[in-house]
Amino acid sequence: MNRLMDDNRVLFRFYEELNDFLPPSRRKISFPYSYKGTPSVKDAIESLGVPHVEVDLILVNSKPVDFSYLLENGDVISVYPVFESIDISAANRLRPKPLRNSRFILDAHLGKLAKYLRLLGFDTLFFNHISDNEIISISLQERRIILTRDRNLLKHKQVTHGYWVRSQKPKKQLEEIAGRLDLKNSAIPFTRCMECNSIITMISKDAVLENLQQKTREYYNNFRKCQGCGRIYWEGSHFESMQKLVDSILSG
């Protein structure tokens, strides 16, 4: 006896980095999606594993729709990622405009990335112990982009700006974020404390002299001090490697 074919079916295709969320057999191709009832396109997209916050444009039968669109049998659906550096305003983008004053909050797995973003001068919050709800609340209150390795965090309906970090290596993560969110032109390196996120400013050698070790006093004259934690910075042996990292990221 044949099974009753009472399911409706549409065709989905996901573009660019949205394919990262799909199994290999569904990447960069059109594939069928069967459903019952009247799900929204947002529900269908997230059931396939793609967080809504990573989606910026949906075309159904070549026409733009919003997340509330209800699937209809036979629809052909194209789903595109967030266009941070491309103007698609005429195509009904789904999210608010990109946060061009880029500020971040990172989950507990991205501590090294947080330091690297601060190195580039970006206001970046990171806490060793913080709940998903707290991250979302701070993101909304302070208009911060959530960066996470947990794709389920980005599926919360309250999240407006977020990105799932693909790489597992901190320097590759920094390269990925800088490219994906178009950070090159807004970076102001060496202006923010890598430890506490506060602004660092120039300070005279005399003002910090008593805090310096003997060799530092002898060989260095230019110093900066964190306005938050008081940490003192100078262009020591570690500076050259950090400068190389900054140059490699900003040169793209």
C-alpha positions as CSV (number, residue, x, y, z in Angstrom):
1,M,0.0,0.0,0.0
2,N,1.4,3.4,-1.0
3,R,1.9,6.0,1.7
4,L,-0.5,8.9,1.3
5,M,1.4,11.9,-0.2
6,D,-0.2,14.5,2.0
7,D,3.0,16.6,2.5
8,N,3.5,19.8,0.6
9,R,6.9,20.4,-0.9
10,V,9.0,23.4,-1.8
11,L,12.5,23.8,-3.3
12,F,15.2,25.6,-1.2
13,R,18.6,26.8,-2.2
14,F,21.0,28.5,0.2
15,Y,23.8,30.8,-1.0
16,E,27.4,31.5,0.0
17,E,28.3,30.9,3.6
18,L,24.8,29.8,4.6
19,N,25.9,26.5,3.1
20,D,28.1,26.1,6.2
21,F,25.1,25.2,8.2
22,L,23.9,22.5,5.8
23,P,25.0,18.8,5.4
24,P,27.2,18.3,2.3
25,S,24.5,16.8,0.3
26,R,22.5,20.0,0.4
27,R,25.2,22.6,-0.2
28,K,25.1,24.9,-3.2
29,I,22.2,23.0,-4.9
30,S,18.4,23.2,-4.9
31,F,16.8,20.5,-2.7
32,P,13.2,19.6,-1.8
33,Y,11.7,20.4,1.6
34,S,8.5,18.6,2.7
35,Y,6.2,20.1,5.3
36,K,2.7,19.9,6.8
37,G,0.5,22.7,7.9
38,T,1.4,26.3,7.2
39,P,4.9,27.0,8.5
40,S,6.5,30.4,7.9
41,V,9.7,30.6,5.8
42,K,11.6,31.5,8.9
43,D,10.5,28.3,10.7
44,A,11.5,26.3,7.7
45,I,14.9,27.9,7.4
46,E,15.7,27.4,11.1
47,S,14.5,23.8,11.0
48,L,17.1,23.2,8.3
49,G,19.8,24.5,10.7
50,V,20.3,28.0,9.5
51,P,19.9,30.8,12.1
52,H,17.6,33.6,11.0
53,V,20.1,36.2,12.1
54,E,22.5,35.1,9.3
55,V,19.8,35.6,6.6
56,D,19.4,39.0,4.9
57,L,17.3,38.3,1.8
58,I,14.7,35.7,0.8
59,L,13.3,35.3,-2.7
60,V,10.2,33.2,-3.2
61,N,9.5,32.6,-6.9
62,S,12.0,35.4,-7.6
63,K,10.2,37.9,-5.4
64,P,11.4,39.2,-2.0
65,V,9.5,38.2,1.1
66,D,9.9,38.6,4.9
67,F,10.2,36.0,7.6
68,S,6.5,35.8,8.1
69,Y,5.8,34.5,4.6
70,L,3.8,31.2,4.8
71,L,5.1,28.4,2.5
72,E,2.9,27.4,-0.4
73,N,3.2,24.1,-2.2
74,G,5.6,24.4,-5.2
75,D,7.4,27.5,-4.0
76,V,11.0,28.0,-5.2
77,I,13.0,29.7,-2.4
78,S,16.4,31.3,-2.5
79,V,18.0,32.3,0.7
80,Y,21.0,34.8,0.9
81,P,23.3,35.7,3.7
82,V,23.8,39.0,5.5
83,F,25.3,41.6,3.1
84,E,27.3,43.8,5.6
85,S,29.2,45.7,2.9
86,I,26.7,45.6,0.0
87,D,23.7,47.9,-0.4
88,I,20.7,45.7,-1.1
89,S,18.1,48.1,0.3
90,A,16.1,48.0,-2.9
91,A,15.6,44.2,-2.4
92,N,13.8,44.3,1.0
93,R,16.6,43.2,3.3
94,L,15.3,41.5,6.3
95,R,17.4,42.8,9.1
96,P,17.9,46.4,10.4
97,K,20.8,48.1,8.7
98,P,24.3,46.8,9.7
99,L,25.8,48.1,12.8
100,R,28.4,50.2,11.2
101,N,29.8,51.3,14.6
102,S,30.8,47.7,15.2
103,R,30.7,46.7,18.8
104,F,30.7,43.1,19.9
105,I,29.9,40.6,22.6
106,L,31.4,37.2,22.5
107,D,30.4,33.9,24.1
108,A,32.7,32.1,26.6
109,H,34.5,30.1,23.9
110,L,36.0,33.1,22.1
111,G,38.3,34.7,24.7
112,K,41.4,34.9,22.4
113,L,39.3,36.4,19.6
114,A,38.0,39.1,22.0
115,K,41.6,40.2,22.7
116,Y,42.4,40.3,19.0
117,L,39.4,42.4,18.2
118,R,40.4,44.8,21.0
119,L,43.9,44.9,19.5
120,L,42.2,46.3,16.3
121,G,40.4,48.9,18.4
122,F,36.9,47.4,18.6
123,D,34.8,47.6,21.7
124,T,34.5,43.9,22.6
125,L,32.8,42.4,25.7
126,F,33.8,38.9,26.9
127,F,33.0,37.1,30.1
128,N,34.2,33.7,31.2
129,H,30.8,32.8,32.6
130,I,27.7,34.2,31.0
131,S,24.4,32.8,30.0
132,D,22.8,33.0,26.5
133,N,20.0,35.2,27.9
134,E,22.6,37.6,29.3
135,I,24.4,37.8,26.0
136,I,21.2,38.5,24.2
137,S,20.1,41.1,26.7
138,I,23.5,43.0,26.5
139,S,23.5,42.7,22.7
140,L,20.0,44.4,22.5
141,Q,20.7,47.0,25.2
142,E,24.1,48.1,23.9
143,R,23.6,47.4,20.2
144,R,26.3,44.8,20.0
145,I,26.9,42.1,17.4
146,I,26.9,38.6,18.9
147,L,29.9,36.4,17.9
148,T,29.5,32.8,18.8
149,R,30.5,29.2,18.0
150,D,27.1,28.1,19.2
151,R,24.7,28.4,16.3
152,N,21.7,27.7,18.5
153,L,22.3,31.0,20.3
154,L,21.7,32.8,17.0
155,K,18.3,31.1,16.6
156,H,16.7,33.0,19.5
157,K,14.0,35.1,18.0
158,Q,15.2,38.2,19.9
159,V,18.7,38.2,18.3
160,T,19.0,41.0,15.7
161,H,22.7,41.0,14.9
162,G,25.0,38.0,15.2
163,Y,27.5,35.8,13.4
164,W,28.4,32.2,13.8
165,V,32.3,32.0,13.8
166,R,33.3,29.1,11.5
167,S,37.0,28.8,12.3
168,Q,38.3,27.2,15.5
169,K,41.7,29.0,15.5
170,P,41.8,32.5,16.9
171,K,43.9,34.2,14.3
172,K,41.8,32.6,11.5
173,Q,38.7,33.7,13.4
174,L,40.0,37.3,13.4
175,E,40.7,37.1,9.7
176,E,37.2,35.7,9.1
177,I,35.4,38.3,11.1
178,A,37.4,41.2,9.7
179,G,36.6,40.1,6.2
180,R,33.0,39.1,6.7
181,L,32.0,42.2,8.6
182,D,34.1,44.6,6.6
183,L,36.2,45.9,9.5
184,K,39.3,47.0,7.7
185,N,38.4,50.6,7.3
186,S,37.0,51.1,10.8
187,A,39.9,49.6,12.8
188,I,42.0,51.8,15.0
189,P,44.8,49.5,16.3
190,F,46.5,49.8,19.6
191,T,43.9,52.1,21.1
192,R,42.1,49.7,23.4
193,C,43.2,47.5,26.3
194,M,43.4,43.8,25.3
195,E,42.7,42.8,28.9
196,C,39.8,44.9,30.0
197,N,38.5,46.6,26.8
198,S,39.0,50.2,28.1
199,I,40.7,53.0,26.0
200,I,44.5,53.4,26.3
201,T,46.1,56.8,25.9
202,M,49.6,58.2,25.7
203,I,51.3,58.9,29.0
204,S,54.7,60.4,29.9
205,K,57.5,58.1,30.9
206,D,57.9,60.1,34.2
207,A,54.3,59.3,35.2
208,V,54.9,55.5,35.0
209,L,58.6,55.3,35.8
210,E,58.2,53.7,39.2
211,N,56.2,50.9,37.7
212,L,58.8,49.9,35.1
213,Q,61.5,47.3,35.3
214,Q,65.1,48.5,34.9
215,K,65.6,47.4,31.3
216,T,62.3,48.9,30.3
217,R,63.3,52.2,31.8
218,E,66.6,52.1,29.8
219,Y,65.4,51.1,26.4
220,Y,61.9,52.5,26.0
221,N,60.5,56.0,26.1
222,N,56.9,55.9,24.7
223,F,54.2,54.5,26.9
224,R,50.4,54.2,27.0
225,K,48.2,53.5,29.9
226,C,44.8,51.8,30.1
227,Q,42.2,54.2,31.5
228,G,40.4,51.2,33.1
229,C,42.7,48.7,34.6
230,G,45.9,50.8,34.6
231,R,47.9,48.4,32.5
232,I,50.9,50.0,30.9
233,Y,51.8,49.4,27.3
234,W,55.0,50.0,25.4
235,E,56.6,48.8,22.1
236,G,58.6,45.9,23.5
237,S,59.6,42.7,21.8
238,H,56.0,41.5,21.7
239,F,54.9,44.6,19.7
240,E,56.5,43.5,16.4
241,S,54.5,40.3,16.3
242,M,51.3,42.1,17.1
243,Q,52.0,44.7,14.4
244,K,52.5,41.9,11.8
245,L,49.2,40.4,12.8
246,V,47.5,43.8,12.5
247,D,49.1,44.5,9.1
248,S,48.1,41.1,7.8
249,I,44.5,41.5,8.8
250,L,44.1,45.1,7.5
251,S,45.9,44.4,4.3
252,G,43.4,41.7,3.6
